[in-house]
Amino acid sequence: MKLNSARLLIATAMLLSGGHAAEAHIVPARLGDFYMGVVHPLTDLQDVVLWTATGVLAGTLGATKGRWLIALFPLGLVAGLLLGRVLGAASTQLADAAMMLAIGLLLAAAVQVPTVLLSAMAFAVAVIRGAANGADLAPETDRVLFAAGLTCVGYAAITLAMALTTVFKRTNSDSATSWRAIAIRALGGWIAAIGLMMASLALAS
């Protein structure tokens, strides 16, 4: 038992000491700038929450309204990347929080959002997060390859989130009081709470 404990301590010490040599931009060095564009947003909580929330909101409104996002969301990411290059490392934390709060409240209230408003919100989310991803890039990064990777994962994420939500929400009664509808509204409440906490932190800093 003592021998096992000693080995565990040694292994832990080796991992901790080796962690200091880790590079922040090891992904592009090994996988290339295209794959960096794919992986980068998946490691950011703001991207994960906002992309998922946008897809879920579109999925609850049906395929007819949500299909516009399949084209608009990747285009918004590209526009955001271009803005990120112009604006530099400007913080988008407050804008992220505002979008999370708005989308979360719409989900929690089960509001039937018009197609134009849904498309505008999704495009705004994509622009904001595209700018945030673009501001993190190193000067030597190939922005064309990074943009290709980012738009591919954005297309896949928004389409998958919409499709899964549409399938999940589909019931025989499609009632607003069904457990599936309540689960989606509860998810909206959590997203709104995250947005509110982020806004508080952004305003306090």
C-alpha positions in Angstrom: 0.0 0.0 0.0 2.8 2.4 0.9 4.6 1.5 -2.3 1.5 2.3 -4.4 1.1 5.7 -2.6 4.7 6.5 -3.2 4.3 5.7 -6.9 1.2 7.9 -7.1 3.0 10.8 -5.5 5.9 10.5 -7.9 3.7 10.3 -10.9 1.7 13.4 -9.7 4.9 15.3 -9.1 6.2 14.5 -12.6 2.9 15.6 -14.2 2.9 18.9 -12.3 6.6 19.6 -13.1 6.1 18.8 -16.7 3.0 21.1 -17.0 5.1 24.2 -16.8 6.7 23.4 -20.2 3.4 23.3 -22.0 2.8 25.7 -24.8 -0.4 27.7 -25.2 -0.4 27.3 -29.0 0.6 23.6 -29.2 -2.5 22.8 -31.2 -1.5 24.6 -34.4 2.1 23.3 -34.1 0.8 19.7 -34.3 -2.4 19.8 -36.2 -2.1 22.9 -38.5 -4.1 26.1 -38.7 -7.2 24.4 -40.1 -7.5 22.0 -37.2 -6.8 24.9 -34.8 -9.9 26.6 -36.2 -11.9 23.4 -35.5 -10.6 22.8 -32.0 -10.2 26.4 -30.7 -13.9 27.2 -30.2 -14.6 23.8 -28.6 -12.1 24.7 -25.8 -13.9 28.0 -24.9 -16.9 27.8 -22.6 -18.4 30.9 -24.1 -18.4 29.4 -27.6 -19.8 26.1 -26.4 -22.7 27.7 -24.4 -23.6 30.3 -27.0 -23.4 28.0 -30.0 -25.5 25.4 -28.2 -28.0 27.9 -26.9 -28.5 29.4 -30.4 -28.9 25.9 -32.0 -31.4 24.8 -29.3 -33.4 28.0 -29.7 -33.6 27.5 -33.5 -34.5 23.8 -33.0 -37.4 24.7 -30.7 -38.8 26.9 -33.4 -38.8 24.2 -36.1 -36.8 23.4 -39.2 -38.5 26.0 -41.4 -37.2 28.9 -39.3 -33.9 27.3 -38.3 -32.7 26.4 -41.7 -31.6 30.0 -42.4 -29.0 29.6 -39.6 -27.1 26.9 -41.6 -25.8 29.5 -44.0 -25.9 32.6 -41.8 -24.0 31.2 -38.8 -20.8 30.3 -40.8 -21.0 33.7 -42.6 -21.2 35.5 -39.3 -18.1 33.7 -38.0 -16.2 34.8 -41.1 -17.4 38.4 -40.6 -16.4 38.3 -37.0 -12.9 37.0 -37.8 -12.5 40.0 -40.1 -13.7 42.4 -37.4 -11.4 40.7 -34.9 -8.5 41.5 -37.1 -9.5 45.1 -37.3 -10.5 45.6 -33.6 -7.7 43.6 -32.1 -8.1 41.9 -28.7 -11.2 43.7 -27.6 -13.1 41.9 -24.9 -16.5 40.5 -25.9 -17.4 39.2 -22.4 -20.3 41.7 -21.9 -21.7 41.0 -25.4 -21.4 37.3 -24.8 -23.3 37.6 -21.5 -26.0 39.8 -23.0 -26.6 37.2 -25.8 -26.7 34.3 -23.3 -29.1 36.2 -21.1 -31.4 37.0 -24.1 -31.4 33.5 -25.6 -31.8 31.9 -22.2 -34.8 34.0 -21.4 -36.4 33.3 -24.8 -36.0 29.6 -24.2 -37.3 29.8 -20.6 -40.4 31.7 -21.7 -40.9 29.5 -24.8 -41.3 32.6 -27.0 -42.1 32.0 -30.7 -39.3 34.2 -32.1 -39.9 35.5 -35.7 -37.5 34.2 -38.4 -36.0 37.6 -39.0 -35.2 38.1 -35.3 -33.8 34.6 -34.9 -31.6 35.0 -37.9 -30.3 38.4 -36.6 -29.6 37.0 -33.2 -27.7 34.0 -34.6 -25.7 36.2 -36.9 -24.8 38.5 -34.0 -23.7 35.6 -31.9 -21.5 34.3 -34.8 -20.0 37.7 -35.4 -19.2 38.2 -31.7 -17.6 34.8 -31.2 -15.8 35.0 -34.6 -14.3 38.3 -33.5 -13.2 36.7 -30.1 -11.6 33.8 -31.9 -9.9 36.0 -34.4 -8.5 38.3 -31.7 -6.6 35.3 -30.1 -4.7 34.4 -33.2 -0.9 34.7 -33.4 0.5 36.8 -36.3 2.0 33.7 -38.0 -1.4 31.9 -38.1 -2.8 31.3 -41.6 -6.2 33.0 -41.2 -7.7 31.5 -44.3 -7.1 27.9 -43.0 -8.2 29.0 -39.5 -11.4 30.5 -40.9 -12.1 27.4 -42.9 -11.8 25.2 -39.8 -13.9 27.6 -37.7 -16.7 27.8 -40.2 -16.8 24.0 -40.7 -17.1 23.4 -37.0 -19.6 26.3 -36.7 -21.8 24.8 -39.4 -21.6 21.3 -37.8 -22.3 22.5 -34.3 -25.3 24.7 -35.2 -26.8 22.1 -37.5 -26.3 19.3 -35.0 -27.8 21.3 -32.1 -30.8 22.2 -34.1 -31.4 18.7 -35.3 -31.1 17.1 -31.9 -33.4 19.7 -30.4 -36.0 19.2 -33.1 -35.9 15.4 -32.6 -36.0 15.8 -28.8 -38.9 18.2 -28.8 -41.0 16.1 -31.3 -43.8 14.4 -29.3 -47.2 13.1 -30.2 -49.0 15.9 -28.3 -46.3 18.6 -28.7 -47.8 20.2 -25.6 -46.1 23.1 -23.8 -46.6 21.2 -20.6 -44.8 18.0 -21.7 -41.7 17.0 -19.9 -39.6 17.6 -23.0 -40.8 21.2 -23.3 -40.2 21.8 -19.6 -36.7 20.4 -19.9 -35.8 22.8 -22.7 -37.3 25.7 -20.7 -35.2 24.7 -17.7 -32.1 24.6 -19.9 -33.0 28.2 -20.9 -33.1 29.2 -17.3 -29.6 27.8 -16.7 -28.3 29.6 -19.8 -29.8 32.9 -18.7 -28.3 32.4 -15.2 -24.9 31.9 -16.7 -25.3 35.0 -18.8 -26.4 37.0 -15.8 -23.3 35.9 -13.8 -21.0 36.7 -16.7 -22.6 40.1 -17.0 -22.1 40.8 -13.3 -18.4 39.8 -13.5 -17.8 41.9 -16.6 -19.4 45.0 -15.1 -17.5 44.4 -11.8 -14.1 44.2 -13.4 
